[in-house]
Amino acid sequence: MKKIFVVSFICVIFKVNGQQNHKIDSVFNSFLDNNILASAHVGVQLIDDSSKKCLIDYNSEKLFVPASIQKLFTTATALELLPSNFSFVTRAFISGELDSISGFVNGNLLITGCGDPSLESSYFKNKSFIKELKKILSSRAIKGFSGSLILIDDDKDIYQVNSNWLWGDIGNYYGAGVSNFSFKDNMIEVYFNSSTKIGELSEIAKICPENIHLEIENKVVSGKSSKDLAYGFGGPYNTKRTIEGEIPSGRNNFKVKVSMHNPASFFKAELNKLIFFKNNEVGNAIMDTLLNYNSPPIMDLLTHMNYKSNNNYTEHILLKTMKNLYGVENIELAALKMNEYWNEKLALNEIFKTVDACGLSRKNAVSPEIMNKLLAYVLNQKKYKFIKTLPVAGVSGTLKYLGRGSVIENNFIGKSGSMDGIKCYSGYFLKRNKRYPFTIMVNNFSCSSAMLKTEIVDLMIGIYNNL
């Protein structure tokens, strides 16, 4: 009798699972039949992590451009290889003695860079290296230095932009490079006043922060669109930024964000405004530590990175991670080392290519299956800090409006990735205390991004309802 019960129970399970699979297949097939996907390259995989069973497996081994879901690899890499209490440390030193009468140090102020992407960042306004430095100088009654401000770079290349990025990206804020002395997100805000007449040249109202070494060539005109359609052009150390395109007509102080040509020069200029240097030649002296400034903890940086999809933070964090592990000082090599690390860790036989940390390059190539292997690895290793860095559907970060008001609100956590013709999501469905790794990657679609997003949300709702 007991044997009969067991067999019957197993049959019921198989029947329920079969019905579940049939319903999910039906939902997915309806998605694939949509005409808007006629030109698209689509790959999807959904896994029941508890049973290790694939509930959807469509082109999962094919390679796609991942866009920003690649940040999931950088997140996992940093959490695997950096100390749990890691933070970037920027240090300031005095070389010389303080003259208590004049208040001047007979020496230099030296600062060592560490590649902290949050240095004076607008995203962590409660943290400021400059404010802490001023506070310490005041507490020591230091009015200035007879010598100079010296920035000490502990890497061979002080400012790098990934060679795999497009020329049309690197002049803009989201294509800013990696600097040992990052400053204000390595970004310049240019404010324009636009004419009410369509096609007429705009005027630059102000630039923040300013830099005497940088020239802005303005080719921005008033347009019909309500969107920012202006783009910056210029590379690292190029002292000229050209801004072209359109901004909405009849607007004052309309903000366009472009990348800095040399963040260290902006950082130095800001310090020179606040601290007086006579710039005299001074002899060598024993250095005295003035300030050890810590960035926010790595978990805070990674959470911001994923919530805001911040490319600049991502590149800095991966370079620091790979420098600590391998002594790497080049951002392209850091991405290659990340590729090698996960090929070995996940025992991958598939082709897998990472050329940057953040996913901005279209040369990156990854499959839904590999993305899900990473997601499953995190669960199996019980590395829940990874999950805590991810936005929640309908609630936070880049997923704030994904499925808001539907069943997937609060029940999908993950990362989105979007570029022209590319839309990807990778993360976990949450249901009945279970996590289901899910990745969808769509490349080369011809409809609008908003239209495709609507269809993907409907698919996700249908999947969730039938899990």
N, C-alpha and C positions, 0 to 999 in steps of 0.2 A: 504493500500500500504506500509506504514511504517513497519507494522508487517511482511509482506512478505519479505521485505528487510532484517530485523533483522534475521529472520529464515534462509534466504538464506546465510547471512554472517556467521552465526554460522556453517552451514553445510560446507561452504568453509573452515573454520578453522579446523573442525574435519577431513575434507578430507586431508588437508595439514599435520596436525599432524599425521594422519594415515599413509600417505606416508612417513613422516619422520621416524616414528617408524619402518615401514617395512624395510627401507633402513638401519637403524642402526642395526636392528635385523639380517639382512642379513650379514652385516659386522662382527658382533659378532659371528654368527654361523660359518662363515668361519674360524674365529680364533679358535673356539672350536674344529673344525674338524681337526685341524693340528695334525699330528702324534706325534710331539714332546711333546704334552701334555698328551699322553696316560697314563702315570704313575702319573700325577700331580694332586694336589688338587687346584682347581681354584675357586676364588670368585671375582665377579665384581658388582659394582653398580655405575650407572650414574643417576644424578638427575637434573632436570630443577628446579632451586631454586625458580624461579618466580612463577611457577605453582605447585611446590611441587610434580611433577609427576616423577615417576621412568621411565627412558628411557631404562635402562638395569638393570636387577635384577636377578643375577645368583649366587646361594649359598651365598647371601649377609649376611645371618644370621649365617653362619658357622664360626667356629673359626679358625684362622690362626696365625702362628708365624709372627709378623709384621716387625721384624728387625728394621731398623732406622726410619721408618715412625712413630714409637712410639714417636719420638722426637716432633711430632706435639702436643701431649698431654702435654709434659713438657713445650713447648713454650706457649701454651694457659694458662697453670696453672700459670706460672711466670707472664704473662701479666695481668691475672685476679687478682692476690693476692699480687704482689709486687708494691710498689709505682712507678709511671711513671718515676720518676727521680732517681730510685734506682741505687746505685753502691756499690760494696764491699769496705769496708774501713779497711785498715791495718794501725795500729798506732805504732809509736815509741816514747818511753819516756826515760828521763834521771832521774836516782835517785842519787842525789849528786850534789855538787857544782863544778864549773869549776875553776881550778887553772890557772889564767891568765898568770902566768910565765911559767909553764911547758906545758900548753895546755892540761893537762889531767883532766878528770872529776873524782873526788874522789867518784866513785860510779859505777853503772851498766848501761848498755844499755838494755832496755826491749822492746820487740816487741810483740804485740798481734795479733794473727792470726784470720782471718775471713772467710777462705775458698775461697779466691779469686782465681779462676782457671787461671786468666790471669797474675798472678804475674810472671814477667820476661818471659812472653810467647813469643815464636817466631812469634806468629800471630799478636802481637801488639808491634812492635819494637819501635814505637815512645813513648811508655810508659815504665817507669822503676822505681820501688821502690828504687832499690839500687842507681841509679844515683841521684834521688832526695834526698836520705838520705846523700849521699856523698856531695852534693851541700850545704845542710843545715849545716852539720858538718864543712865544710870549711868556710861558712859564719860566723859561731860562733867561728872560730879559735880553734876547738876541734881536737886534734891530736890523742887522744885515751882515754882509760878508765882504771883506776886502778883496777876496778872490772871485771865483766864478761858480756858476752852476754847471756841474758835470754829470751827464747821464752815462752810466756805465752799462753797456749792453753785454749780457752774458751769453748771447748767441752770436754766431757768425753773420747772420742776416737779420737786420733789425726789423725789416718790413717786407712781407711776402704776400703776393697775390697768386692764387693757384693758376697755373698755366693752362689748366683744362677748362677754365671758365671763359665765357664769351666776352668779347670786347664790349658788347652792349650791356653787360651786367656789372663789370668791375668799377665803372664810374659812379654807380648808384650805391645807396646805403647798404643794400642787401648783398653787395659784392665787395664790401670793404675787406682789406687784407688783414693779415696777422702781424701784430707788432709787439715787441717786447715792452714798449711803452704805449699801450692802448690809452685812448683818452676820449671820453664822452662818446663811446660806442664807435669810434673812428668815423664819425658822421658829421657832416656840416648841414645845417638847416639854412636854406636860402629862401627868403620871404619876398614874394612878388606882389605888385599891384598891377592888375590887368585892366585893360580898356573894355568899355562896353561894346566896342566895335570889333566884330569877329575878324581875326587875321591880323590885328594890329599888334605890334611889338609891346610886350609888357615892360615894366620897370622893376629893378631890384630895390626893395625897400630897406632890407638889412640882411646881414650875414652873421650867423652865430655857430661857433665862435669865429671871430675874425683872425686872419693871418696875413701879414704884410707880404709874405712870399707867394701867396696864391692869387691867381687871376681868374675871375669868372667871366667867361664869354656868354652873353645872354642872347639866345635865339628863340626864347619862349614867347608864343603869341596867344592871344585870347581865342578860345575855342567854344564850340557849341556844347560840348560834353560837360557834365557836372563832375567828371572824374579828373584825377591827376594823370595827365598823359605826357608829362615832361620827363626827360631822361638825361642823366649826366654821362659825359664821356671823358675819359682820362685815366691814365694808369698810375702806378706807384711812383713817387718822386717826380711826377709830371706836375709842374707848378701851374698848369692851366687846366681848368675844368670848363668844358663847353656844355651848356644845358640847352637842349632842343625840345621841341614838341609844343603841346598845348596845355593850358590850364583854363578853368572856367572863367568866363568873361565877367567883368564888373566886380572883381573881388579885390579886397585889400589884405595884405599880409598873408597871402596864400603860401603855405609851406611846401617846399620841395626838398627832399633829402638826398644828398649825394655823399660819396665817400671822400675821406681825407686823402690828400696826396702823401702825407708824411705825419702820422699821429704824434711822433716824438717831438716834432717842431711845434705843434699846437700845445702839447703838454709843457714844453720848455717856455713857450711864450706866456702861458698862464702863470707859471711860477715867477717869471721875471716881472710880471705886473704886481705881484703880491710881496715879493722879497727884493730888497735892494742889494745889488752886487756892484762893487766898484770895478771888478774885472781887472784887478792888478795881478801881476805875477807874484805868486807866493811859493815858498819852499815846501818840500814834502814834510808831512807831519803824521804822527800816529792818528788813526781814525777813531773817532768816538761815535758809537751808535746813538743816533738821535731818535729813530722811529722804526719799528717793525710793524708794518701795516698789513693786516690780514683781510683778504676778500671775504665775502659771505661763504659759508660752508659749501662744499661741492654739491650736496643735495639741493640746496637753494639755487645754485647756478644751473644745474641740470633741469630742475623743475621749470625755471624761467625759460631755459633753452627750448624745451618741448612745448610749453604753453604758448610762447610767442613765436616759435619756429625761428629762433635767432641764429642765422648762419654764422655771424661773427663769433659768438660765444662758442658755437660748436667747433669751429676750426681751432680756436685757441685751446679748448679743453683737450681735443684729440692730440694736438702737437705736444702739449705738456705731458699727457699720459705716455705717449710713445718716447718722449725724451727721457722721462723717468725710467722707463723699462729698457729702451734700446740705445739711448743717447742720440736719438734722431733730432735733427735740427731743421728739417725741410718738410713742408706741409704735404707735398706729393708723396714723399717717402713714408710719412706718418700714415697716410691712407693705405698705402701698399702693405705696411706692417699690420694694420688692422685687418686687412683682407687675409693675410697669412695666419694671423692669430685665430680668426674664426673658422677658417678652413680646417685647421687642426682641431680646434675645440669642438666643433660640430661634426667632425669627421665627414666633411663634404666631398662628394665626388663630382658634383655639378660645377659648371663654370660660374664664377662669382667675381665681380669686378667692382672695386671701389677706388675712385681716383680723388675723392675729397671726403671730408667728414660730414658735410651738411646736406649733400644731394643737389647742389646747384648745377653741377656739370651734367650734361646729357650723355657723357661717356660712361657713367655708372651703369652697371647691369646686374640685376638681381631678380630672382624668381619669387613668386608667392610662397613656394615650398620652402625656400631658404629663409624667408622672413618668418614663417611659422615655426621653423626649426629653432630659430632664435627665441621666439616667444615661448615655445615649449621648454627650451633649456632653462629659461629664467624660472618657470614654474617648478620644474623638477629640482632645481638647485635651491628652491625656496628663497630666491633673491627678490623679496617683495619691495625692497627700496626702489627697484626699477619701476614697478607698477605705480608707486606713489608719485613718480615724476610725470605721469601721463595725464593729459586732459580727459575730462569726462563729457560724454555726449550730452548736449543740451544744457550743459552747466558751465564749463570752463575752457579757457584757452582757445585754440583753433577749432575745437569741437563744440564751442559754446552754442552754436545754432544748429548743429547737426541733430536732426530728429527731435528737436525741442517740442515738448507736449505729446510725444509718442511713447510707445513702450520701450524704445531704446534709450530714452533719457535716463541717465544714471546707470544704465545697464550695458553700456559699451564704453570702454576706456582704450585709448590708443593714440595714434598719430596720423595726421593727414599729410598728404604731399601733393602739391599742385604746381604746374607750370603750363605754358601754352600747349594744349593738346595732351596734357598728362593729368590724371587724377587718381590718387591712390589712398587707401586707408589700411592700416594694420594695427591690430590690437586684440582685445578680448571681449566677447560677449559674456555677461555675468548673469547666471540663472541657476536657481536652486543650489546656491553655494558652490557652483561649478564655474570654471573658466573655459571658454571655447576659443582658442586661437583662430583668428580670422584675418585674411589678407585679400584685398581686391585691388588689382592694378589694371588701369585702362590707359593705353597709349594711343595716340594718333586718332582721337575722336574729332569729328568735324562739327558737332553741335556746340551750343554754348556750354560753358562750364557749369552754369546754374542749372541748366536743363539736365545734364548728366548727373549732377549731385542729387537732384530730386529723384531720379530713377534709382540711384544707389541707395538712398535712404529708404525708398519703398522696398527694395530688395532686403535690406537689413531688418526692416520691420517684419517682413514676411518670414525671414529666417528665424528671428527671435520668437515669433509667435508659435513656431513649430519645433523649437528645441525641446 
